[in-house]
Amino acid sequence: MTMSVKRFCIGLGCGVAMLAAVGCNSPAGMAVQVVGKVMDDEQAKKMGDELLGKGASSVDAKLGQPVDVWQETRGPREWRVYSVPNDLLGNERYVAQLTSGKVVGIAKVYIDKTGLDLARKLMLDQKVVGKTPSECEAALGMGPPLVTARGEKNGMTAQLYNAQMVQGVGSMQYCRLLFDSSGHCTECKLIDLGGSVGQAPR
């Protein structure tokens, strides 16, 4: 291999490494994010046009049987969670929010979307797993939970927190905690809001 070819290969390798390091902050990565966001918004809008104002049976007919159903503990809201077709990584969900039995919002969400999210989730896990809701609230430092709901299928309690790093900047991100029957946290997830139409917890 000549010296010029060797230098080219080394340079190419460094370039690939740099692109991998910057990830979504690269121009290509940002373009993918923008295109993805637009596509998600279009999907959400289309489903919203079809489903807003309808009942749970209409959403089930459109999206299949829900994988989870959560009922607000002190309010009329319900969240029906559905898998997303062709989701190879298994970290995407459609969520229909109902109030008094009628659809008021549709969203596509991503669970632990990036490597950065996974690293942050592991850090939060150490703060909250095994603790009570009040202890978790104090440990997270994200203010009071936006929503507390009980799962119809598993009987667990979930709390949703505003997990945006910089409030009001970028797409919405939530921290979702699960609590077992003894009232202790068993799981922490970071959930990014993709496209949505209608209402979403804020």
GITABEL-V868451 format. One record per residue. RES is the residue in three letters. PHI is phi as a letter, one per 20 degrees, with the letter a starting at -180 (none if undefined). OMEGA is omega in whole degrees, -180 to 180 (NA if undefined). NEAR is the number of other C-alpha atoms within 8 Angstrom. Layout:
<<RES	PHI	OMEGA	NEAR> <RES	PHI	OMEGA	NEAR>>
//
This chain:
<<MET	none	-179	4> <THR	f	-179	5> <MET	f	-178	6> <SER	f	178	6> <VAL	f	180	8> <LYS	f	179	9> <ARG	f	179	8> <PHE	f	-180	8> <CYS	f	179	8> <ILE	f	179	8> <GLY	f	178	8> <LEU	f	178	8> <GLY	f	179	8> <CYS	f	180	8> <GLY	f	178	8> <VAL	f	180	8> <ALA	f	180	8> <MET	f	178	8> <LEU	f	179	9> <ALA	f	-178	7> <ALA	f	-177	6> <VAL	f	174	8> <GLY	l	-174	8> <CYS	f	178	9> <ASN	e	176	7> <SER	f	178	9> <PRO	g	179	7> <ALA	f	-180	7> <GLY	f	179	10> <MET	f	178	10> <ALA	f	178	8> <VAL	f	179	8> <GLN	f	-178	9> <VAL	f	180	8> <VAL	f	178	8> <GLY	f	-179	8> <LYS	f	179	10> <VAL	f	179	9> <MET	f	180	9> <ASP	f	179	12> <ASP	f	-180	12> <GLU	f	178	9> <GLN	f	-179	9> <ALA	f	-179	14> <LYS	f	-180	10> <LYS	f	179	8> <MET	f	178	10> <GLY	f	179	12> <ASP	g	-178	7> <GLU	e	-165	6> <LEU	d	-179	10> <LEU	g	-180	13> <GLY	n	180	7> <LYS	e	179	9> <GLY	e	-177	10> <ALA	g	-178	10> <SER	f	179	6> <SER	f	179	9> <VAL	f	179	12> <ASP	f	180	10> <ALA	f	-179	8> <LYS	e	-170	6> <LEU	d	-179	9> <GLY	n	-180	8> <GLN	f	-180	7> <PRO	f	176	11> <VAL	e	176	8> <ASP	b	172	10> <VAL	c	-177	12> <TRP	d	-180	11> <GLN	d	179	12> <GLU	g	-175	12> <THR	f	-179	7> <ARG	c	-180	5> <GLY	a	-174	5> <PRO	e	-173	8> <ARG	e	178	10> <GLU	c	177	12> <TRP	c	178	11> <ARG	d	-172	13> <VAL	d	-175	12> <TYR	c	174	13> <SER	f	-179	12> <VAL	d	179	8> <PRO	g	177	4> <ASN	m	176	4> <ASP	e	-172	9> <LEU	f	-178	4> <LEU	e	178	5> <GLY	m	-178	6> <ASN	d	178	9> <GLU	d	178	12> <ARG	b	164	11> <TYR	e	179	12> <VAL	c	174	12> <ALA	d	176	13> <GLN	e	179	14> <LEU	d	172	15> <THR	c	-177	10> <SER	l	173	6> <GLY	n	-179	8> <LYS	d	-179	11> <VAL	f	178	15> <VAL	d	179	12> <GLY	a	175	14> <ILE	c	-180	17> <ALA	b	168	14> <LYS	d	-177	14> <VAL	c	-179	13> <TYR	c	-178	12> <ILE	d	-180	10> <ASP	l	-167	13> <LYS	f	-173	11> <THR	c	175	6> <GLY	f	177	7> <LEU	f	177	6> <ASP	f	-180	10> <LEU	f	179	11> <ALA	f	179	8> <ARG	f	178	8> <LYS	g	179	12> <LEU	f	178	8> <MET	f	179	8> <LEU	f	177	10> <ASP	g	-178	10> <GLN	f	-179	7> <LYS	e	-167	9> <VAL	d	-174	13> <VAL	f	-179	11> <GLY	n	-177	7> <LYS	d	178	9> <THR	e	179	10> <PRO	g	-179	10> <SER	f	178	6> <GLU	f	178	9> <CYS	f	179	12> <GLU	g	179	12> <ALA	f	-177	7> <ALA	f	-178	8> <LEU	f	-178	10> <GLY	m	-179	6> <MET	d	-175	9> <GLY	n	-179	8> <PRO	f	178	6> <PRO	f	177	11> <LEU	f	-175	10> <VAL	b	167	10> <THR	c	-175	12> <ALA	c	179	11> <ARG	d	-180	12> <GLY	f	179	13> <GLU	f	-174	9> <LYS	e	-175	6> <ASN	d	179	5> <GLY	m	-180	9> <MET	e	177	10> <THR	d	178	12> <ALA	c	171	13> <GLN	c	-178	12> <LEU	d	-180	12> <TYR	d	172	13> <ASN	f	-174	13> <ALA	d	177	10> <GLN	g	179	10> <MET	f	176	4> <VAL	c	-173	5> <GLN	f	177	5> <GLY	n	-179	5> <VAL	d	179	6> <GLY	n	-179	4> <SER	f	-176	7> <MET	f	175	9> <GLN	c	-179	11> <TYR	d	169	13> <CYS	d	-179	12> <ARG	d	177	12> <LEU	d	173	12> <LEU	d	180	12> <PHE	c	180	15> <ASP	e	-176	11> <SER	f	178	8> <SER	e	178	5> <GLY	n	179	8> <HIS	d	-176	12> <CYS	f	179	16> <THR	d	-173	10> <GLU	a	175	9> <CYS	c	176	14> <LYS	c	172	10> <LEU	d	-174	15> <ILE	c	177	13> <ASP	e	178	13> <LEU	e	176	13> <GLY	e	177	12> <GLY	f	178	15> <SER	b	174	14> <VAL	b	-176	11> <GLY	n	-172	9> <GLN	e	172	8> <ALA	b	180	8> <PRO	g	178	5> <ARG	c	NA	4>>
//
